[in-house]
C-alpha cells in the first residue's frame, strides 16, 4: 500500500481544552465507525474478527496519524512513543503510517507564533533580533525551534512551546488512554493506569522549560571538554515558561550517517553506547528519550550534538548496582544468576508462571548476544531485532501474565532499546566487551 508523504505545513494548534476534547471525540467516533464497518463486513463473510485487528487497519492508522499530528501536544507525543516502542508489535502497514509522527510536525502559522512570543518576550520582542527565521528548523509534539541572530550577534536556536500544551496534558492523556483501551491491544489484566500516569508526569516535565534549562546546563557541564560530545549553551535571557534559548549548533541528522563510512558509523554508535553507560553508572542521570532527533552530528569536529533534555531522569542510587549485577549475570553467569538479577530489578515477580518466565529469560538471552560476543559485534549482519520482535509477540499473545516493571526500569529499557535500534540502522560494529569492561 502506498502512503502519501508527510508534508509539514502551518496549522494553528488547537489550544482550548474544549476544542481539543471535541477533536479527540471526533477521532474516537471515526475510528469506532471504521471498526464497526470493517467488523460487519468480516462477520458477513463468516469471519470472527478481533477488536485489535479491526482497530489496526491502514485507514484507522491514517486517520489517527493525521489528527494527532494536527493536535500536537500530549496526544501526538503518545503516538510517537507507540510508533517507536511498539512498532515491532504492530502490522507493518500500521507501523509505517504511524512512523510519520516521528517526522517534523505541522508548525504554528506566523500569527499564532507571534502571539506566543509576544506573551513570553514582550510585544517588542523583534527588537531583540537582527534576524528571526519565521519558518522553524524543527517542529515536534510539544514545540518548534527557530533560528535567530540576536542584536548582540549570538546565533541561537529558540524553542517555542505550542499554546495550551501544558494545560491540555491531563485531558489528552485521559482521551488517549480511552483510545488505547478501545483498540483491544491491551493484554488481559494489564492495568494501564500506572503507565499512563507516569507518562502524564513525564509530559508535564517535558513541558517545563525551566526544568529543561537546568538539565541542559547540567549536561553541558558534564560534557565540558569531551572529545565526542557537545551540548548547546543555555541563553538565560531567552528563557520563560514557553521559550528556551540555546546556542545554535550546526549538524546533520544522526540517521544520515547510515551513508557514512564504516569508521564514522562505528565511532558514533560506540560513543553513544558509552554515554548511556556513563549516564547509568556515573551520572545517575539520563536523558531517557531515544528519539533520533535528539542527536545530530558535526562532520567538521567529529562530535555528536546532544539536544532536548526535557525527558531527563535521575535514577535511584541502587539502580546502578542492580544493573551491574544483571550485566555480569548476562555475560558470564548462569541462567539462575540472570533470574535472580531480573527479580531484584523488578522486571517480573515470583508470581510469574513457569512458561512465561522461560519466555522472558529466553528474550533476555537474545538481547545479551552483542554483550557476550568476544569479538566486535556487527549490528548490520544480524537479525537480532527481528528475533526480539518475534519473541516479544509470542509473549504478547500469551496474556496469562502481564509484568509491569518499575517506572525507572521502563525508561532505562526504552533508552537501551533505542540504542539497539540506532546501532542496527547505522550497521555499526562495536566491541561491546571493551565498552562494558570499565563498569563490570
KEMARVEX-684405 format. One line per field, with one value per residue (C-alpha): residue number from 1; x, y, z. Coordinates in Angstrom, 1 decimal. Layout:
num = c(NUM, ...);
xx = c(X, ...);
yy = c(Y, ...);
zz = c(Z, ...);
END
This chain:
num = c(1, 2, 3, 4, 5, 6, 7, 8, 9, 10, 11, 12, 13, 14, 15, 16, 17, 18, 19, 20, 21, 22, 23, 24, 25, 26, 27, 28, 29, 30, 31, 32, 33, 34, 35, 36, 37, 38, 39, 40, 41, 42, 43, 44, 45, 46, 47, 48, 49, 50, 51, 52, 53, 54, 55, 56, 57, 58, 59, 60, 61, 62, 63, 64, 65, 66, 67, 68, 69, 70, 71, 72, 73, 74, 75, 76, 77, 78, 79, 80, 81, 82, 83, 84, 85, 86, 87, 88, 89, 90, 91, 92, 93, 94, 95, 96, 97, 98, 99, 100, 101, 102, 103, 104, 105, 106, 107, 108, 109, 110, 111, 112, 113, 114, 115, 116, 117, 118, 119, 120, 121, 122, 123, 124, 125, 126, 127, 128, 129, 130, 131, 132, 133, 134, 135, 136, 137, 138, 139, 140, 141, 142, 143, 144, 145, 146, 147, 148, 149, 150, 151, 152, 153, 154, 155, 156, 157, 158, 159, 160, 161, 162, 163, 164, 165, 166, 167, 168, 169, 170, 171, 172, 173, 174, 175, 176, 177, 178, 179, 180, 181, 182, 183, 184, 185, 186, 187, 188, 189, 190, 191, 192, 193, 194, 195, 196, 197, 198, 199, 200, 201, 202, 203, 204, 205, 206, 207, 208, 209, 210, 211, 212, 213, 214, 215, 216, 217, 218, 219, 220, 221, 222, 223, 224, 225, 226, 227, 228, 229, 230, 231, 232, 233, 234, 235, 236, 237, 238, 239, 240, 241, 242, 243, 244, 245, 246, 247, 248, 249, 250, 251, 252, 253, 254, 255, 256, 257, 258, 259, 260, 261, 262, 263, 264, 265, 266, 267, 268, 269, 270, 271, 272, 273, 274, 275, 276, 277, 278, 279, 280, 281, 282, 283, 284, 285, 286, 287, 288, 289, 290, 291, 292, 293, 294, 295, 296, 297, 298, 299, 300, 301, 302, 303, 304, 305, 306, 307, 308, 309, 310, 311, 312, 313, 314, 315, 316, 317, 318, 319, 320, 321, 322, 323, 324, 325, 326, 327, 328, 329, 330, 331, 332, 333, 334, 335, 336, 337, 338, 339, 340, 341, 342, 343, 344, 345, 346, 347, 348, 349, 350, 351, 352, 353, 354, 355, 356, 357, 358, 359, 360, 361, 362, 363, 364, 365, 366, 367, 368, 369, 370, 371, 372, 373, 374, 375, 376, 377, 378, 379, 380, 381, 382, 383, 384, 385, 386, 387, 388, 389, 390, 391, 392, 393, 394, 395, 396, 397, 398, 399, 400, 401, 402, 403, 404, 405, 406, 407, 408, 409, 410, 411, 412, 413, 414, 415, 416, 417, 418, 419, 420, 421, 422, 423, 424, 425, 426, 427, 428, 429, 430, 431, 432, 433, 434, 435, 436, 437, 438, 439, 440);
xx = c(0.0, 1.4, 1.4, 1.4, 4.5, 4.1, 4.4, 4.5, 2.6, 1.5, -1.6, -2.8, -2.5, -5.9, -5.2, -8.6, -9.4, -13.0, -11.6, -9.1, -11.7, -14.0, -11.2, -10.5, -14.2, -14.4, -11.3, -12.7, -16.0, -14.4, -12.1, -15.1, -17.1, -14.4, -14.1, -17.9, -17.9, -14.9, -16.2, -19.6, -18.0, -15.9, -18.8, -20.9, -18.1, -18.1, -15.0, -14.8, -12.6, -10.8, -11.1, -7.3, -7.3, -10.2, -8.5, -5.1, -6.2, -4.4, -7.4, -7.5, -3.8, -4.0, -6.9, -5.0, -1.8, -3.4, -5.4, -2.6, -0.1, -2.6, -3.3, 0.3, 0.9, 0.5, -1.8, 0.9, 3.7, 1.9, 1.5, 5.3, 6.0, 3.8, 5.4, 8.9, 8.5, 5.6, 6.2, 7.5, 4.3, 2.1, 1.2, 3.8, 1.2, 0.1, 3.7, 4.7, 1.9, 2.4, 6.1, 5.1, 4.6, 8.4, 8.9, 8.5, 5.1, 2.9, 4.1, 2.3, 1.4, 3.1, 0.1, 0.0, 3.8, 3.8, 1.2, 3.2, 6.5, 4.8, 3.5, 6.8, 9.3, 7.2, 5.4, 8.6, 10.4, 11.6, 13.8, 16.0, 16.9, 18.8, 17.2, 14.5, 13.6, 9.8, 9.9, 11.0, 14.1, 12.3, 8.8, 7.8, 5.0, 5.4, 7.1, 9.0, 12.5, 13.5, 16.9, 17.7, 20.5, 20.3, 21.2, 24.4, 25.5, 24.5, 23.4, 20.7, 18.0, 14.8, 12.5, 8.9, 6.1, 2.8, 0.0, -2.2, 0.1, 0.7, -3.0, -4.2, -1.8, -4.1, -7.2, -5.2, -3.8, -7.2, -8.5, -5.6, -5.9, -9.5, -8.5, -5.9, -8.5, -10.9, -8.3, -8.3, -4.4, -4.1, -3.3, -5.9, -5.3, -2.9, -3.6, -2.8, -3.3, 0.2, 1.9, -0.3, 0.1, 3.9, 3.7, 1.5, 4.0, 6.9, 5.0, 4.5, 8.2, 9.0, 6.7, 8.5, 11.2, 12.7, 13.3, 14.8, 17.1, 18.5, 19.4, 20.7, 23.2, 24.0, 24.7, 26.7, 28.9, 29.2, 30.2, 32.6, 35.9, 34.5, 36.2, 33.0, 30.0, 28.9, 25.9, 24.4, 24.9, 21.9, 20.9, 19.0, 17.9, 15.7, 14.1, 10.5, 7.8, 7.2, 10.6, 14.0, 17.0, 20.3, 23.3, 22.6, 24.9, 25.0, 25.0, 23.3, 20.6, 22.1, 20.3, 22.1, 25.2, 23.8, 25.5, 28.8, 31.9, 32.2, 34.7, 32.3, 29.3, 31.3, 32.7, 29.4, 27.5, 30.2, 30.3, 26.5, 26.5, 29.3, 27.2, 24.3, 26.6, 28.1, 24.6, 23.6, 26.8, 28.5, 26.0, 22.9, 21.1, 19.9, 18.2, 15.7, 14.1, 15.7, 14.2, 16.9, 16.1, 17.8, 21.2, 23.0, 26.5, 29.0, 31.3, 33.8, 34.5, 33.5, 31.4, 27.8, 25.4, 23.1, 19.7, 16.5, 16.8, 13.1, 12.9, 16.0, 15.5, 17.5, 17.8, 17.7, 21.2, 20.8, 19.8, 23.4, 24.3, 21.3, 22.1, 25.8, 24.7, 22.4, 25.2, 27.6, 25.0, 24.1, 27.7, 29.3, 26.7, 24.2, 20.5, 19.7, 22.0, 20.1, 16.8, 17.9, 19.1, 15.9, 13.8, 15.9, 15.4, 11.7, 11.3, 9.0, 8.0, 7.7, 4.1, 5.1, 4.0, 7.0, 6.3, 6.2, 9.4, 11.1, 10.0, 11.3, 14.6, 15.0, 14.2, 16.9, 19.5, 18.8, 19.3, 22.6, 24.1, 26.0, 27.4, 28.6, 30.5, 34.2, 34.8, 33.5, 29.7, 28.3, 24.8, 24.4, 24.8, 22.3, 18.5, 18.6, 15.8, 13.6, 14.2, 13.4, 10.3, 9.1, 9.8, 8.0, 5.0, 4.9, 4.9, 2.2, 0.0, 0.4, -1.8, -1.8, 0.7, 1.5, 4.6, 4.8, 8.3, 9.2, 9.0, 12.7, 13.4, 10.8, 12.6, 16.0, 14.9, 13.4, 16.8, 18.6, 16.1, 16.7, 20.5, 19.9, 17.7, 20.2, 23.2, 21.2, 20.1, 23.8, 25.0, 27.7, 30.4, 31.1, 33.5, 30.9, 33.2, 35.6, 32.9, 31.4, 34.7, 35.1, 31.6, 31.9);
yy = c(0.0, 3.4, 6.2, 9.9, 11.6, 13.6, 17.3, 19.7, 22.9, 25.9, 24.8, 26.6, 24.4, 23.8, 25.2, 25.3, 22.4, 22.2, 22.3, 19.5, 17.4, 17.8, 16.8, 13.7, 12.8, 13.1, 11.0, 8.3, 8.3, 8.0, 5.1, 3.3, 3.8, 2.2, -0.7, -1.3, -1.1, -3.4, -5.8, -6.1, -7.0, -9.7, -11.1, -11.2, -13.3, -15.8, -14.5, -13.7, -10.6, -9.4, -5.8, -5.4, -6.4, -4.1, -1.1, -1.6, -1.0, 1.3, 3.6, 3.9, 4.5, 7.3, 8.9, 8.6, 10.0, 12.9, 14.0, 13.6, 15.5, 18.4, 18.4, 18.1, 18.2, 15.1, 13.3, 13.4, 12.5, 9.3, 8.4, 8.9, 6.6, 4.0, 4.3, 3.9, 1.4, -0.8, -0.7, -4.3, -5.5, -3.9, -4.9, -3.4, -1.1, 0.4, 0.9, 2.5, 5.1, 5.9, 6.4, 9.7, 11.0, 10.9, 13.3, 17.0, 18.0, 20.7, 24.1, 27.2, 29.8, 33.2, 34.9, 32.2, 32.2, 36.0, 35.7, 33.2, 35.2, 38.4, 36.9, 35.4, 38.0, 41.2, 43.0, 44.5, 41.1, 41.6, 44.5, 41.8, 40.2, 41.2, 38.2, 35.8, 32.9, 32.5, 29.1, 26.6, 24.5, 21.7, 21.1, 18.4, 17.4, 20.0, 22.9, 24.1, 25.5, 28.7, 30.0, 33.6, 36.1, 38.5, 42.1, 41.4, 38.8, 35.4, 32.7, 31.0, 28.2, 29.3, 26.6, 27.8, 25.8, 25.4, 27.3, 25.3, 22.2, 22.2, 22.8, 20.0, 17.3, 15.7, 15.7, 14.5, 11.6, 10.5, 10.6, 8.7, 6.1, 5.6, 5.1, 2.5, 0.6, 0.8, -0.6, -4.1, -4.1, -4.3, -7.7, -9.1, -8.0, -5.1, -2.1, 0.8, 3.5, 3.4, 3.6, 6.4, 8.3, 8.1, 9.2, 12.1, 13.2, 13.0, 15.1, 17.8, 17.7, 17.9, 20.9, 22.7, 24.7, 26.0, 22.4, 21.5, 24.5, 23.2, 19.9, 21.5, 23.4, 20.3, 18.1, 21.0, 20.9, 17.1, 17.1, 20.1, 19.2, 16.0, 14.8, 13.1, 15.3, 18.9, 20.5, 23.9, 26.7, 28.0, 31.6, 32.6, 35.9, 33.9, 31.6, 31.6, 29.0, 28.9, 29.8, 28.2, 29.8, 28.0, 28.2, 27.1, 24.2, 23.1, 19.4, 16.6, 14.2, 11.1, 8.8, 10.3, 8.6, 5.4, 6.5, 7.4, 5.3, 2.3, 4.0, 7.0, 4.8, 2.6, 5.6, 7.4, 4.3, 3.3, 6.8, 6.9, 3.4, 4.6, 7.7, 5.5, 3.6, 6.8, 8.1, 5.0, 4.1, 7.5, 10.4, 8.7, 11.0, 10.0, 11.7, 8.9, 9.8, 7.7, 9.8, 10.0, 13.7, 14.3, 13.6, 15.3, 15.0, 17.7, 16.3, 19.2, 18.4, 14.7, 15.4, 14.3, 17.2, 16.3, 18.0, 18.1, 17.4, 17.5, 13.8, 13.7, 11.5, 10.9, 7.3, 5.8, 5.1, 1.3, 1.1, 1.1, -1.8, -3.8, -3.4, -4.1, -7.4, -8.1, -7.4, -9.7, -12.4, -12.0, -12.1, -14.8, -16.1, -19.0, -18.7, -18.8, -15.8, -13.9, -14.9, -13.6, -10.3, -9.8, -10.4, -8.0, -5.2, -6.0, -6.9, -9.5, -11.1, -14.6, -15.0, -15.4, -18.7, -21.0, -21.0, -17.2, -17.0, -19.2, -16.9, -13.8, -15.4, -16.5, -13.0, -11.6, -14.1, -13.0, -9.3, -10.2, -11.6, -8.4, -8.2, -11.8, -11.5, -11.8, -10.2, -7.0, -7.3, -6.4, -5.0, -4.8, -8.5, -9.8, -10.2, -9.6, -7.0, -9.4, -12.2, -10.0, -8.8, -12.4, -13.4, -10.2, -11.1, -14.6, -13.1, -10.6, -13.5, -15.2, -13.0, -15.1, -12.8, -9.2, -7.9, -4.2, -3.3, -0.3, 3.0, 3.8, 0.4, 1.1, 4.4, 2.8, -0.1, 2.4, 4.1, 0.8, -0.3, 3.0, 2.3, -1.2, 0.3, 3.1, 0.6, -1.6, 1.3, 2.5, -1.1, -0.4, -2.7, -2.3, -4.1, -4.4, -6.3, -3.4, -0.8, -2.7, -3.6, -0.4, -0.9, -4.6);
zz = c(0.0, -1.0, 1.5, 0.8, 2.2, 5.3, 4.5, 7.4, 7.0, 9.0, 11.0, 14.2, 17.3, 18.8, 22.3, 24.1, 26.3, 24.9, 21.3, 21.9, 23.6, 20.6, 18.3, 20.3, 20.5, 16.7, 16.3, 18.6, 16.8, 13.4, 14.5, 16.1, 12.9, 10.8, 13.3, 13.1, 9.3, 8.9, 11.5, 9.8, 6.5, 8.1, 10.1, 6.9, 5.2, 8.1, 10.0, 13.7, 13.9, 17.0, 18.2, 17.9, 14.2, 13.5, 15.1, 13.5, 9.9, 7.4, 7.2, 11.0, 11.2, 8.6, 10.4, 13.8, 12.4, 10.6, 13.7, 16.2, 14.0, 13.8, 17.5, 18.7, 22.4, 24.6, 22.1, 19.4, 21.9, 23.0, 19.3, 18.8, 21.7, 20.2, 16.8, 18.3, 21.1, 19.9, 16.1, 16.1, 17.7, 15.0, 11.5, 9.1, 7.3, 10.7, 11.9, 8.6, 8.7, 12.4, 11.7, 10.1, 13.7, 14.1, 11.3, 11.7, 13.0, 11.4, 12.7, 14.0, 11.5, 11.9, 13.7, 16.4, 16.7, 17.2, 19.9, 21.9, 21.5, 22.5, 25.7, 26.6, 25.4, 25.3, 22.5, 21.1, 21.0, 17.4, 18.5, 20.2, 16.9, 13.8, 12.1, 13.0, 10.7, 10.8, 9.3, 12.0, 11.6, 13.6, 14.8, 17.3, 19.6, 22.3, 20.5, 17.5, 17.0, 15.2, 14.3, 15.1, 15.3, 18.3, 18.2, 20.1, 17.5, 19.1, 16.7, 18.7, 18.5, 20.1, 21.3, 21.4, 23.1, 21.5, 23.2, 25.5, 25.6, 29.4, 30.2, 27.9, 29.0, 31.6, 29.3, 26.3, 28.3, 29.5, 26.0, 24.5, 27.3, 26.3, 22.6, 23.6, 25.6, 22.7, 20.4, 22.1, 22.0, 25.8, 27.3, 29.6, 33.2, 32.3, 34.4, 32.1, 34.8, 36.4, 33.0, 31.7, 35.0, 34.7, 31.0, 32.2, 34.8, 32.2, 29.8, 32.4, 33.0, 29.3, 29.0, 31.9, 30.0, 33.2, 34.3, 30.9, 31.1, 34.4, 32.8, 29.6, 31.7, 33.8, 30.8, 29.3, 32.4, 32.3, 28.7, 29.0, 27.4, 25.8, 22.6, 21.5, 22.5, 22.5, 24.2, 23.3, 25.8, 27.6, 27.0, 30.1, 28.8, 26.3, 28.9, 30.1, 30.6, 26.8, 25.3, 25.7, 24.0, 23.4, 21.1, 17.5, 16.6, 13.0, 12.3, 10.2, 11.3, 13.0, 10.6, 7.7, 9.0, 7.5, 4.3, 6.0, 6.1, 8.4, 10.8, 11.4, 12.0, 14.4, 16.3, 16.7, 17.8, 20.3, 21.8, 22.2, 23.9, 26.2, 27.1, 28.1, 30.4, 31.9, 32.5, 34.4, 36.3, 36.7, 36.5, 37.9, 35.4, 32.0, 29.0, 28.5, 25.2, 22.5, 19.6, 16.9, 16.5, 19.9, 18.3, 15.4, 14.1, 13.1, 10.4, 10.9, 14.5, 14.5, 17.5, 18.4, 19.3, 22.2, 22.2, 24.1, 27.9, 28.7, 29.4, 31.7, 34.7, 37.9, 38.9, 42.4, 43.9, 44.0, 40.3, 39.0, 41.3, 40.2, 36.5, 37.1, 38.6, 35.7, 33.2, 35.0, 35.1, 31.5, 30.3, 32.5, 34.8, 34.8, 33.9, 37.6, 38.2, 35.4, 37.0, 40.4, 38.9, 37.0, 40.1, 42.1, 39.5, 39.4, 35.7, 37.0, 40.3, 41.7, 40.7, 37.1, 35.5, 34.7, 30.9, 30.9, 32.9, 30.3, 27.5, 29.4, 30.1, 26.5, 25.4, 27.7, 26.5, 22.9, 23.9, 25.6, 22.4, 21.5, 25.0, 25.1, 21.8, 22.4, 19.1, 17.6, 17.2, 13.8, 14.3, 10.5, 10.0, 12.5, 12.7, 16.4, 16.3, 14.3, 16.7, 19.7, 17.9, 17.3, 20.9, 22.1, 20.0, 21.5, 24.9, 23.9, 22.6, 26.0, 28.1, 31.2, 32.9, 32.3, 34.1, 34.8, 35.8, 37.9, 36.1, 36.2, 34.6, 31.9, 31.0, 31.0, 28.9, 26.5, 26.1, 25.7, 23.0, 21.2, 21.1, 19.7, 17.0, 16.1, 16.0, 13.7, 11.4, 11.2, 10.7, 13.3, 14.5, 18.3, 20.6, 23.4, 25.8, 25.6, 26.1, 29.2, 30.9, 32.9, 34.5, 35.5);
END
